[in-house]
Amino acid sequence: MLAQALGRAIEIPVLPDAIQRHVATASLDGLDREARFKTVSDCIRPHPPHRVVPVGKYVILVDDAITSGATFASATEACRHPG
Protein backbone atom coordinates (compact mmCIF):
# COMPACT_ATOMS: atom_id res chain seq x y z
CA MET A 1 0.00 0.00 0.00
CA LEU A 2 1.31 3.41 -1.00
CA ALA A 3 0.42 5.10 2.31
CA GLN A 4 2.14 2.40 4.37
CA ALA A 5 5.34 2.71 2.32
CA LEU A 6 5.27 6.50 2.79
CA GLY A 7 4.63 6.14 6.51
CA ARG A 8 7.60 3.81 6.91
CA ALA A 9 9.84 6.08 4.83
CA ILE A 10 9.10 9.21 6.88
CA GLU A 11 8.42 7.39 10.14
CA ILE A 12 4.84 8.47 10.77
CA PRO A 13 1.79 6.40 11.77
CA VAL A 14 -0.63 5.30 9.05
CA LEU A 15 -4.37 4.79 9.50
CA PRO A 16 -5.46 3.05 6.29
CA ASP A 17 -9.06 2.86 7.50
CA ALA A 18 -9.32 6.38 8.93
CA ILE A 19 -11.98 7.32 6.37
CA GLN A 20 -14.53 5.24 4.53
CA ARG A 21 -16.95 5.59 1.65
CA HIS A 22 -20.32 5.13 3.34
CA VAL A 23 -22.41 5.59 0.20
CA ALA A 24 -22.00 3.33 -2.80
CA THR A 25 -21.76 5.53 -5.87
CA ALA A 26 -22.01 4.75 -9.55
CA SER A 27 -18.81 4.60 -11.56
CA LEU A 28 -17.30 8.00 -12.26
CA ASP A 29 -16.06 6.90 -15.69
CA GLY A 30 -17.33 9.18 -18.41
CA LEU A 31 -18.57 11.89 -16.04
CA ASP A 32 -17.36 15.46 -16.38
CA ARG A 33 -15.69 17.24 -13.46
CA GLU A 34 -18.89 18.83 -12.15
CA ALA A 35 -20.79 15.54 -12.24
CA ARG A 36 -17.95 13.75 -10.45
CA PHE A 37 -17.98 16.31 -7.62
CA LYS A 38 -21.76 16.05 -7.31
CA THR A 39 -21.65 12.24 -7.28
CA VAL A 40 -19.10 11.93 -4.46
CA SER A 41 -20.18 14.92 -2.39
CA ASP A 42 -20.61 13.78 1.22
CA CYS A 43 -20.02 10.10 0.41
CA ILE A 44 -16.87 9.79 2.53
CA ARG A 45 -16.76 10.08 6.31
CA PRO A 46 -14.38 9.22 9.13
CA HIS A 47 -14.44 5.56 10.05
CA PRO A 48 -16.16 5.37 13.48
CA PRO A 49 -13.08 4.31 15.48
CA HIS A 50 -11.19 7.35 14.13
CA ARG A 51 -13.76 10.12 14.59
CA VAL A 52 -11.29 12.27 16.52
CA VAL A 53 -9.75 14.99 14.38
CA PRO A 54 -6.03 15.40 15.14
CA VAL A 55 -6.15 19.06 16.24
CA GLY A 56 -2.82 20.79 15.72
CA LYS A 57 -1.49 17.90 13.65
CA TYR A 58 -0.75 17.57 9.98
CA VAL A 59 -2.60 14.89 8.03
CA ILE A 60 -1.37 13.43 4.77
CA LEU A 61 -4.04 12.00 2.48
CA VAL A 62 -2.81 9.49 -0.07
CA ASP A 63 -4.81 8.54 -3.15
CA ASP A 64 -3.46 6.23 -5.82
CA ALA A 65 -5.13 8.12 -8.67
CA ILE A 66 -6.53 11.62 -8.91
CA THR A 67 -8.56 12.43 -12.01
CA SER A 68 -10.84 15.37 -11.22
CA GLY A 69 -10.01 15.65 -7.52
CA ALA A 70 -13.62 14.99 -6.53
CA THR A 71 -12.98 11.95 -4.32
CA PHE A 72 -9.91 13.61 -2.81
CA ALA A 73 -11.97 16.74 -2.03
CA SER A 74 -14.65 14.64 -0.34
CA ALA A 75 -11.99 12.83 1.69
CA THR A 76 -10.46 16.16 2.72
CA GLU A 77 -13.83 17.44 3.92
CA ALA A 78 -14.36 14.24 5.91
CA CYS A 79 -11.07 14.86 7.72
CA ARG A 80 -11.68 18.56 8.29
CA HIS A 81 -15.33 18.28 9.34
CA PRO A 82 -15.96 14.79 10.75
CA GLY A 83 -19.37 15.50 12.23
N, C-alpha and C positions, 0 to 999 in steps of 0.2 A: 504494500500500500504506500502510495506517495507520501501521505502525511506522516506515517510511521518512520519512513526513511529520513524525512526532513527533521522530525523530532529527535531522532538519534543523532543526526549530524550536528544539530545546534543545541543538543542536550536540554530539550524542553518536553514537558508532558504532552501526550496526545490523547484526545478523547474522540475516538472515531465515531462514537454514537451520541455525541453531544447534541446534535440536531437530527430531526427526522421529518420525512415527508409524511404528513398525516392525512393528506387527501390524494387519492390516485387521480392523476391527470392523464388526458389523452397525450399521445405523442406530439412533440413540438416540431417534428419534421414538416417542412413545407409552410410553417407559419411565419409571418413577418414579425419584426421586432415588437411592435405594439401588441400583437396577438399573443406572443410568447409571454410578455410581461403580464397581460391580463390573465392568462391561463394559470400561471404559477403564483400569482399574488396571494399571499396568506396561506400557501399550502405547506410551508415548512415552519416547524416550531421546535423549541428546545425539547429534547427527550426528557421525560419526567424526572429521572434521577439527577439531571444536570440543570435544573431550572434556575440555579443561582447564577447571576451574571457576575463575572469577575471584575468588580469595581476597582478601578485603578490599575488594571492589568491590560496588557496587549493580548489580542487574540488573532491568530493567523488562520484564515479559512483557506482550505485547499480544495480545489475542484480540478478534476482531470481534464475537463474540456469546457471552454467558455465560448459560446457562439454569440448570443445576443447579450449575455449578462443577466438575463431574467432570473434564472435559478439562483445565481450568485447573489443578486440583489435581495431576493426573498430570504436566503440564508442569512445575509447580513442583518436584515430587519429582525429576524428571529433571535439573533444574538443581542442586538441592541435593545429590543423591546420584547422580552420573553413573556409578558403577561398577555 
